[in-house]
Amino acid sequence: MKPLPSTSSKNPVKFRMPTADNLVPIRLDIEIDGHRFKDAFTWNPSDPDSEVVVFAKRTVKDLKLPPAFITQIAQSIQSQLAEFRSFEGQDMQTGEKIVPIKLDLRVNHTLIKDQFLWDLNNFESDPEEFARTFCKDLGVEDPEVGPAIAVAIREQLYEIAIQSVTSARETRISKKGRRGAEHIPASKASGTALDLMKLFGNKSSIIRKRREWDVYEPIVDILSNEEVDVLEAREDRNARRID
């Protein structure tokens, strides 16, 4: 992937996902009358809202869910899209930074754990391509694992993008309140990022430091039916406790 030219924090860009495709991660977890529907996928925020209802109706029909799920699915997707769109047009602070991305998820019988660094300033990065390469290199055969990894990466990048909006806003306020000051404290959000140029240069989007290969080596486990049953029961208990 070819990195884009460096963007100074003094020249913020408008809010968007820091990836090649501006796709919003959507996560659904809906329970109605003893039926539960869980899913995670990406959505193009530029698509017409009418597509949301079409998707909800098709999902309910394909999975033979009660009709009441149509409204709940549509409302959940629309709510998440509305939150994303609320940040559009706002400045997003960027710079020569990398951020840690962690994977800890189970998809059917496959358990995935990994940690790596992602170039936040490369707007040509591609979580879906990374996920496909990850699965190919590690011999993951379940076709649902790749999309789940991509969504997990996008969810973390989305949170960081929101933090970047907050950081840009705080910087503007600090500058207005402290004219002439030579130093402006970094926000908590920007403080979590690392200086990419000092550590690695700008040749890559996803980085594993050599000294951490043994510590952060990807872990892929195939669980037995019994192990899956135990994990699902635990997840259900935790979900009900939160509700």
SULSUL-V191650 format. One record per residue. N is the residue number from 1. RES is the residue in three letters. SS is DSSP state (h for helix, s for strand, l for the rest). PSI is psi in whole degrees, 0 to 359 (999 if undefined). OMEGA is omega in degrees with one decimal (999 if undefined). Layout:
[[N/RES/SS/PSI/OMEGA] [N/RES/SS/PSI/OMEGA]]
This chain:
[[1/MET/l/131/-179.0] [2/LYS/l/118/-179.5] [3/PRO/l/147/173.3] [4/LEU/l/160/176.7] [5/PRO/l/148/-178.3] [6/SER/l/141/178.7] [7/THR/l/117/-179.6] [8/SER/l/150/177.4] [9/SER/l/344/178.8] [10/LYS/l/348/179.4] [11/ASN/l/72/-175.3] [12/PRO/l/153/175.5] [13/VAL/s/167/178.6] [14/LYS/s/150/-174.5] [15/PHE/l/135/172.7] [16/ARG/l/170/173.6] [17/MET/l/135/-179.5] [18/PRO/l/54/-179.2] [19/THR/l/171/-178.5] [20/ALA/l/316/179.4] [21/ASP/l/129/-177.9] [22/ASN/l/73/-176.4] [23/LEU/s/137/-178.0] [24/VAL/s/130/174.6] [25/PRO/s/129/179.8] [26/ILE/s/134/177.8] [27/ARG/s/129/-179.1] [28/LEU/s/138/174.1] [29/ASP/s/94/-170.7] [30/ILE/s/134/177.7] [31/GLU/s/127/179.4] [32/ILE/s/122/175.3] [33/ASP/l/45/176.3] [34/GLY/l/353/176.4] [35/HIS/s/135/-179.3] [36/ARG/s/135/178.9] [37/PHE/s/122/178.0] [38/LYS/s/137/178.3] [39/ASP/s/159/175.9] [40/ALA/s/136/-176.3] [41/PHE/s/181/178.1] [42/THR/s/156/-177.8] [43/TRP/s/138/176.4] [44/ASN/s/115/-176.8] [45/PRO/l/348/178.8] [46/SER/l/348/179.6] [47/ASP/l/147/179.5] [48/PRO/l/146/-177.9] [49/ASP/l/337/179.7] [50/SER/h/334/179.2] [51/GLU/h/334/-178.9] [52/VAL/h/313/-179.9] [53/VAL/h/320/177.4] [54/VAL/h/315/178.8] [55/PHE/h/315/-178.8] [56/ALA/h/316/179.7] [57/LYS/h/318/-179.5] [58/ARG/h/320/179.4] [59/THR/h/314/-179.9] [60/VAL/h/321/179.5] [61/LYS/h/314/-177.3] [62/ASP/h/323/-176.1] [63/LEU/h/1/179.3] [64/LYS/l/46/177.2] [65/LEU/l/159/175.9] [66/PRO/l/146/-178.3] [67/PRO/l/334/-178.6] [68/ALA/h/339/-179.5] [69/PHE/h/335/-177.3] [70/ILE/h/309/-178.6] [71/THR/h/317/-176.7] [72/GLN/h/318/178.2] [73/ILE/h/313/-178.5] [74/ALA/h/316/-178.7] [75/GLN/h/321/-179.6] [76/SER/h/316/178.8] [77/ILE/h/314/-178.9] [78/GLN/h/323/178.5] [79/SER/h/317/-179.8] [80/GLN/h/324/176.4] [81/LEU/h/321/179.7] [82/ALA/h/321/177.8] [83/GLU/h/315/179.4] [84/PHE/h/313/-177.4] [85/ARG/h/337/-179.9] [86/SER/l/341/179.4] [87/PHE/l/346/-177.1] [88/GLU/l/140/-179.0] [89/GLY/l/346/178.9] [90/GLN/l/151/178.5] [91/ASP/s/142/178.0] [92/MET/s/120/-178.0] [93/GLN/l/129/178.2] [94/THR/l/176/-179.9] [95/GLY/l/190/178.5] [96/GLU/l/82/-173.5] [97/LYS/s/150/168.2] [98/ILE/s/154/-178.4] [99/VAL/s/148/177.9] [100/PRO/s/135/174.6] [101/ILE/s/131/-179.5] [102/LYS/s/136/175.5] [103/LEU/s/127/175.8] [104/ASP/s/86/-174.1] [105/LEU/s/157/175.1] [106/ARG/s/131/176.2] [107/VAL/s/109/-175.7] [108/ASN/l/245/-178.0] [109/HIS/l/3/-175.2] [110/THR/s/127/178.0] [111/LEU/s/127/-176.6] [112/ILE/s/130/172.3] [113/LYS/s/132/179.8] [114/ASP/s/163/175.5] [115/GLN/s/136/-178.8] [116/PHE/s/175/-178.8] [117/LEU/s/140/-174.5] [118/TRP/s/135/178.1] [119/ASP/s/106/-176.6] [120/LEU/l/338/-174.2] [121/ASN/l/3/177.9] [122/ASN/l/100/-177.6] [123/PHE/l/13/172.1] [124/GLU/l/7/179.2] [125/SER/l/156/-171.7] [126/ASP/l/96/179.4] [127/PRO/h/325/-179.4] [128/GLU/h/318/178.2] [129/GLU/h/319/176.6] [130/PHE/h/316/-178.4] [131/ALA/h/319/178.4] [132/ARG/h/317/179.1] [133/THR/h/319/178.6] [134/PHE/h/309/-178.2] [135/CYS/h/320/179.9] [136/LYS/h/314/-177.6] [137/ASP/h/326/-176.1] [138/LEU/h/6/175.3] [139/GLY/l/32/178.3] [140/VAL/l/121/-173.5] [141/GLU/l/336/-178.7] [142/ASP/l/118/-176.9] [143/PRO/h/347/179.8] [144/GLU/h/347/-176.2] [145/VAL/h/314/-178.4] [146/GLY/h/306/178.2] [147/PRO/h/325/179.7] [148/ALA/h/322/177.1] [149/ILE/h/315/-179.2] [150/ALA/h/318/179.5] [151/VAL/h/318/179.9] [152/ALA/h/320/177.2] [153/ILE/h/314/-178.5] [154/ARG/h/324/178.6] [155/GLU/h/319/179.8] [156/GLN/h/320/177.0] [157/LEU/h/325/177.8] [158/TYR/h/313/178.9] [159/GLU/h/320/179.9] [160/ILE/h/323/178.1] [161/ALA/h/319/177.3] [162/ILE/h/317/177.9] [163/GLN/h/326/179.5] [164/SER/h/326/175.1] [165/VAL/h/314/178.4] [166/THR/h/318/179.8] [167/SER/h/317/178.9] [168/ALA/h/320/179.8] [169/ARG/h/316/179.9] [170/GLU/h/323/179.2] [171/THR/h/317/178.9] [172/ARG/h/318/179.8] [173/ILE/h/318/-179.9] [174/SER/h/319/-179.3] [175/LYS/h/321/179.8] [176/LYS/h/323/-176.0] [177/GLY/h/345/-175.6] [178/ARG/l/56/178.6] [179/ARG/l/133/176.6] [180/GLY/l/350/179.2] [181/ALA/l/141/-176.9] [182/GLU/l/338/-175.9] [183/HIS/l/132/175.8] [184/ILE/l/117/-178.2] [185/PRO/l/139/177.7] [186/ALA/l/148/177.5] [187/SER/l/168/177.9] [188/LYS/h/325/-177.8] [189/ALA/h/311/-177.5] [190/SER/h/336/-179.1] [191/GLY/h/344/179.8] [192/THR/l/345/-179.2] [193/ALA/l/156/179.1] [194/LEU/s/158/179.2] [195/ASP/s/108/-174.5] [196/LEU/h/316/-175.4] [197/MET/h/318/-178.0] [198/LYS/h/324/-173.7] [199/LEU/h/315/-168.5] [200/PHE/l/351/-170.6] [201/GLY/l/190/-173.8] [202/ASN/l/41/-175.5] [203/LYS/l/348/-172.4] [204/SER/l/159/177.4] [205/SER/l/323/-179.8] [206/ILE/s/127/-169.9] [207/ILE/s/138/168.2] [208/ARG/l/118/178.3] [209/LYS/l/136/-173.7] [210/ARG/h/320/-177.5] [211/ARG/h/350/-178.6] [212/GLU/h/6/-177.6] [213/TRP/l/317/-178.7] [214/ASP/l/326/-177.4] [215/VAL/l/319/-173.8] [216/TYR/l/29/177.1] [217/GLU/l/135/-178.9] [218/PRO/l/141/178.0] [219/ILE/s/125/175.9] [220/VAL/s/117/179.0] [221/ASP/s/141/174.2] [222/ILE/s/118/-174.9] [223/LEU/l/151/175.3] [224/SER/l/168/177.2] [225/ASN/h/321/-179.6] [226/GLU/h/318/179.7] [227/GLU/h/320/178.3] [228/VAL/h/317/179.7] [229/ASP/h/317/-179.7] [230/VAL/h/315/-179.6] [231/LEU/h/318/-179.6] [232/GLU/h/321/177.9] [233/ALA/h/319/178.5] [234/ARG/h/318/179.4] [235/GLU/h/320/178.9] [236/ASP/h/319/179.3] [237/ARG/h/316/-179.8] [238/ASN/h/320/-179.9] [239/ALA/h/318/-179.7] [240/ARG/h/327/179.1] [241/ARG/h/322/178.8] [242/ILE/h/318/178.2] [243/ASP/l/999/999]]
